[in-house]
Amino acid sequence: MIARKENANETYESLKRDDLSLKAVLKSLGVNLTDIDRIKE
């Protein structure tokens, strides 16, 4: 997905929400995310 300049903030927030949802699903399945996590907060 390519973010346009005028809505880059909205795109980032959407991707961040998707990332958190994916992490929650993977963690519930027992996947260790510490080694593969690229976005650290």
N, C-alpha and C positions, 0 to 999 in steps of 0.2 A: 504494500500500500504506500502510495506517495502522498505526503502531506503538502497541501498548497500553503503558500505563505500566509494567506489571510485566515485560514482556520487551523493552523498548526497546533495551537494550544488545545483546541477541542479534539483533534486527532490524537494528540499525545495522551490526553485524559482517557479517551476511549480505549486506546491500546493498553494503558496502565490498568484499567478495570478488567480488560480481557486477560491480561497477564496474571492478575490476582486471582481471577476465577480459575484459570488453568492451574495455577499453583495449588489452590485449594483442592481441586479434583485429584491432581497427582499425589499430593500429600495424603489424602484419604485412601489412596490405593497403595500407600506404603513406599512411594518413590522418594529417595533421598535427594533433595534439591540443593544441598549445600555446594556440591561440586559443579552443578550445571547452571546455577543461577547467575545470570548476567546483569540483571537489574537489581542492584543492592540499594536499600533505602536507609 
